[in-house]
Amino acid sequence: MIQLSRIIAGYGDKVVLDEITTCLDPSKITVIMGPNGCGKTTLLKTIMGLLKPMSGELKFSGRQFAPSPRAWIGHGLFMIGQGQRVFPNMSVADNLEIMTHYWSSRAEFPARLDEVLTYFPDLRERLDDMAGNLSGGQQQMVALARGLINRPRLLLLDEPSIGLAPKLISDTFHKLREINQKTGTGFVIVEHNLKTLLPLTDSAIILSTGKIIYDGASDGKTLTKMLDKIF
């Protein structure tokens, strides 16, 4: 489990997260919601160690942990941020093989590549293509495959639906549920497309002005009422 206790974080003197306390289960799919500017991306960056909190503590498996991207990768956590999802001037295969830098042996790559391509079979015939020449949906597949090739316990995703057509959004979210059920990989997803995603999740966190106002199951009347007020 990843436990955050009274985390205060922000940029310079500006506080964006105000005493955040929550617990993330690496085996579940959790969605983080809230209006623009409420601190959703900042929360992901703080968890990943891309942003150092001003105060508070983070524990992993009950032990205090100073997060950093390299340390987290070693413990099975990886993040896919917003915006540019791929290295556009590298082939699809190279976009995936670059992750071998974090492994003990590059000899694992062929087996791991075949493993992730079972989830994204459309990429098999595009491995030699420049990633920048792919469609937005195909680039999202490459980004997800690059995260999954690490065999993570937990994958953080920041707005994975940006730039995707509605059909591709639905396909992507259902694919994440499939991966979760088959491998046990968990996901923490910041997302605004809640109508499609929410029924596929296990838990939900709602942020408002840097504070958690809901932290619980992603179904039920209480959550529905809160969402009706916010969105």
Disulfide bonds with the S-S distance in Angstrom:
none
